[in-house]
């Protein structure tokens, strides 16, 4: 059976499970897996070749010199609302013309040159989620630098840095979609009520014993 058909069948069964699940945690896990499979299904479909846009750099760029040494900005504060994040770097004597600013959809790299005889750098290689580079800005004030990042989607971030969600089933292009279903079932078992646990345990036992090749058959 073609991979696209396998994904379509998995989606159908997951939607069935979603219709009978009651606990919010379980519903969230199922919805996440459905979104992942829908994304996988779209990626598997033929697409026209698109030109990837070059990430936009914001602000004035100063050519980097390999020999320069940078002091990592060890501490800063930040705040957010659902639309933006503001990062505050507390340094005096920063010159806007001597800053090198690189803002990409998932990362930032801010270099501050010749600040009281030192070069500083604030870099986040992978942000919690995507931002809109062309709408972001950096403002220099007498005692601090304010970096405003505009979120690509309205939400609250748990952290500035990306952190892998261990409860989210892992589904990538090189992995069998059924393996992701197994991960989801394990999470559902751990988070479900007694009835859900008995149903999953029976489906899993039947699949292991050869009574059924479909571990989700018990949910139909």
C-alpha atoms as one frame of an Amber mdcrd trajectory, in Angstrom:
protein
   0.000   0.000   0.000   1.336   3.433  -0.888   2.616   5.650   1.906  -0.078
   8.248   1.130  -2.793   5.616   1.640  -1.241   4.488   4.944  -1.250   8.066
   6.209  -4.861   8.539   5.084  -5.927   5.397   6.992  -4.033   6.528  10.092
  -5.793   9.891   9.923  -9.182   8.214   9.642  -8.562   6.076  12.717  -7.172
   8.947  14.758 -10.238  11.060  13.990 -12.366   8.158  15.197 -10.421   8.014
  18.458 -10.796  11.799  18.767 -14.578  11.449  18.527 -14.714   9.099  21.558
 -11.990  10.623  23.724 -13.137  12.834  26.597 -10.108  13.967  28.580  -8.618
  17.318  27.433  -5.057  15.971  27.643  -5.904  13.038  25.400  -7.737  15.283
  22.938  -4.699  17.565  22.730  -2.356  14.631  22.048  -4.661  13.250  19.342
  -5.088  16.682  17.726  -1.301  17.141  17.675  -0.801  13.773  15.978  -3.551
  14.541  13.430  -1.846  17.820  12.550   1.487  16.024  12.146  -0.011  13.420
   9.824  -1.861  16.077   7.819   1.434  17.917   7.384   3.148  14.679   6.342
   0.363  14.014   3.831   0.772  17.467   2.293   4.544  17.096   2.095   4.178
  13.764   0.313   2.049  15.336  -2.439   3.938  16.666  -5.535   4.684  20.362
  -5.255   5.969  22.920  -7.733   9.536  24.084  -7.189   9.577  27.263  -5.134
  12.397  29.705  -4.635  13.259  29.993  -0.957  13.428  33.662   0.055  16.683
  34.874   1.563  16.291  35.600   5.306  15.966  39.322   5.934  18.561  41.039
   8.064  17.321  44.014  10.050  19.357  47.133  10.820  22.793  48.366   9.893
  25.399  45.670   9.308  29.039  46.110  10.246  31.375  43.702   8.415  32.506
  40.976  10.795  36.189  40.578  11.506  37.239  36.991  12.325  39.831  38.247
  14.819  37.236  40.036  16.966  36.561  38.632  20.412  33.070  38.876  21.900
  31.786  38.841  25.441  28.563  36.844  25.615  25.696  38.785  27.137  25.158
  36.557  30.141  21.974  38.056  31.485  19.054  39.991  30.093  15.370  40.347
  30.808  12.390  39.792  28.564   8.646  40.163  28.515   5.896  39.213  26.093
   2.294  39.391  25.056   0.588  37.168  22.503   1.922  39.231  19.575   5.515
  40.130  20.463   8.536  39.533  22.675  10.765  42.298  24.044  14.340  41.556
  25.103  16.220  44.094  27.265  20.038  44.146  27.250  21.329  46.494  29.929
  24.481  48.134  28.533  25.550  51.771  28.427  27.415  53.394  25.551  26.010
  51.281  22.699  26.308  52.931  19.262  23.517  52.048  16.802  25.977  52.481
  13.921  28.328  49.889  15.398  25.781  47.112  15.739  25.533  44.001  13.573
  21.999  42.627  13.609  20.888  39.373  12.038  17.285  38.310  12.562  15.920
  35.153  10.932  12.560  33.376  11.303  13.866  31.136  14.108  17.011  32.843
  15.425  18.649  36.144  16.332  22.295  37.216  16.493  23.033  40.710  17.846
  26.640  41.974  17.955  27.495  45.189  19.771  30.894  46.577  18.816  33.173
  48.879  20.791  31.036  49.256  23.912  33.350  50.765  26.506  36.247  48.987
  24.835  34.544  45.593  24.502  32.481  43.722  21.907  29.304  42.022  23.129
  27.140  39.358  21.526  23.609  38.166  22.250  22.586  35.136  20.173  19.667
  32.719  20.367  20.285  30.005  17.731  16.771  28.567  17.967  13.860  30.568
  19.304  10.832  29.029  20.969   8.816  29.600  17.799   8.892  31.504  14.521
   9.022  35.295  14.223   8.553  37.776  11.366  12.043  39.253  10.714  10.925
  42.209   8.589   8.667  43.455  11.403  11.234  43.121  14.181  13.316  46.073
  15.374  16.194  47.029  17.633  16.172  50.272  19.584  19.197  51.717  21.394
  18.548  53.757  24.547  21.059  55.408  26.914  21.189  52.495  29.370  19.847
  49.550  27.397  19.129  47.934  24.048  15.534  46.872  23.350  14.977  44.053
  20.830  11.352  43.678  19.722  10.476  40.369  18.048   7.111  40.001  16.329
   5.647  36.506  16.662   4.518  34.692  13.528   1.479  33.380  15.420  -0.362
  34.756  18.427   0.575  32.688  21.472   2.455  32.754  24.759   5.985  31.366
  24.816   7.158  29.238  27.730  10.754  30.275  27.057  12.822  32.256  24.555
  14.728  29.112  23.610  13.200  26.179  21.769  12.708  23.091  23.908  11.624
  19.723  22.545   8.216  18.576  23.797   8.867  15.048  25.022   5.143  14.261
  25.143   4.660  15.098  21.466   4.879  12.015  19.227   7.942  12.071  16.968
   6.924  11.844  13.313   9.497  12.640  10.668   9.881  11.905   6.983  12.179
   8.948   7.539  10.075   7.296  10.216   7.243   4.816   9.765   3.967   6.677
  10.520   2.831   3.668  12.585   5.739   4.254  14.993   4.288   7.684  15.720
   0.913   6.054  16.387   2.560   3.709  18.892   4.144   6.678  20.684   0.755
   8.362  20.798  -0.908   5.249  22.236   1.731   5.079  24.986   1.088   8.702
  25.906  -2.681   8.129  25.810  -2.268   5.100  28.106  -0.211   7.094  30.611
  -2.645  10.020  30.587  -5.967   8.180  30.127  -8.577   6.996  32.595  -9.055
   3.338  33.545 -11.444   2.621  30.665  -9.031   4.109  28.133  -6.136   2.104
  29.630  -8.074  -1.184  29.414  -9.028  -0.494  25.784  -5.463   0.360  24.771
  -3.999  -2.602  26.676  -6.398  -5.012  24.937  -5.643  -3.561  21.492  -1.924
  -3.780  22.160  -2.156  -7.388  23.436  -4.215  -8.477  20.414  -1.655  -6.915
  18.062   1.252  -8.612  19.829  -0.486 -12.026  19.809  -1.305 -11.810  16.118
  -5.083 -11.648  16.575  -5.038  -8.362  14.732  -2.372  -6.448  12.837  -4.094
  -3.194  13.644  -3.481  -1.963  17.229  -6.209   0.654  16.806  -8.895  -1.877
  15.888 -10.314  -1.811  19.404 -11.235   1.858  19.009 -13.443   1.354  15.947
